[in-house]
């Protein structure tokens, strides 16, 4: 299991390479909205979540997503993961429904993962 923790920006090429080693066209990821880091890779979102928790992240700040490198910046994210089911935080579904929370996730992903080559 190869999990990459991002604290600095990676290129679209790096994301594509990671996708090739996992699902082919997609990479699972987890953001830590407090520490502004992302874990990518693994078979399950829980794999990324585990790595971040071991590094000191807190569950309340972690949200799962899928990213598709070949899609446009506006369409590359899916906000769906079993780790997102959080009734105590008002999210009762695998998909993040809150638009404000989705925007926070997108902003962090966009800051650490390029959507273009170059």
NORNORRA-V850801 format. One record per pair of residues at least 6 apart in sequence whose ideal C-beta (glycine too) atoms are under 7 Angstrom apart, sorted by the first residue. I is the first residue (numbers start at 0). GAP is how many residues later the second one is. Records with the same first field share a line. If there is no record, write none. Layout:
I->GAP / GAP
This chain:
0->41 / 42 / 46
1->19 / 39
2->36 / 38 / 39 / 44 / 45 / 48
3->14 / 36 / 37
4->32 / 34 / 46
5->31 / 32 / 34 / 106
6->30
8->103 / 105
9->102 / 103 / 104
10->103 / 106
11->57 / 102 / 103 / 104 / 105
12->104
14->12 / 52 / 54 / 98
15->53
17->9 / 22 / 23
18->6 / 7 / 8 / 50
21->19
24->43 / 45
25->40 / 41 / 42
26->13 / 14 / 40
27->14 / 16 / 17 / 20 / 38
28->9 / 10 / 11 / 19 / 36 / 38
29->9 / 15 / 18 / 19 / 22 / 32 / 33 / 34 / 53
30->7 / 32 / 34 / 74 / 77 / 78
31->20 / 25 / 29 / 30
32->28 / 30 / 71 / 75
33->24 / 27
34->22
35->72
37->70 / 71 / 74
38->9 / 12 / 13
39->8
40->7
41->6
44->19 / 36 / 37 / 38
45->37
48->13 / 34
51->10
52->6
59->29
61->21
62->21 / 33 / 38 / 42
63->17 / 19 / 20
64->12 / 13 / 14 / 16 / 40
65->12 / 14
66->9 / 10 / 42 / 46
67->8
72->37 / 42
75->39
76->29 / 32
78->16 / 17 / 23 / 26
79->14 / 15
80->13
81->12
83->7 / 10 / 11 / 12
84->6 / 7 / 8 / 9
90->6 / 7
95->6 / 9
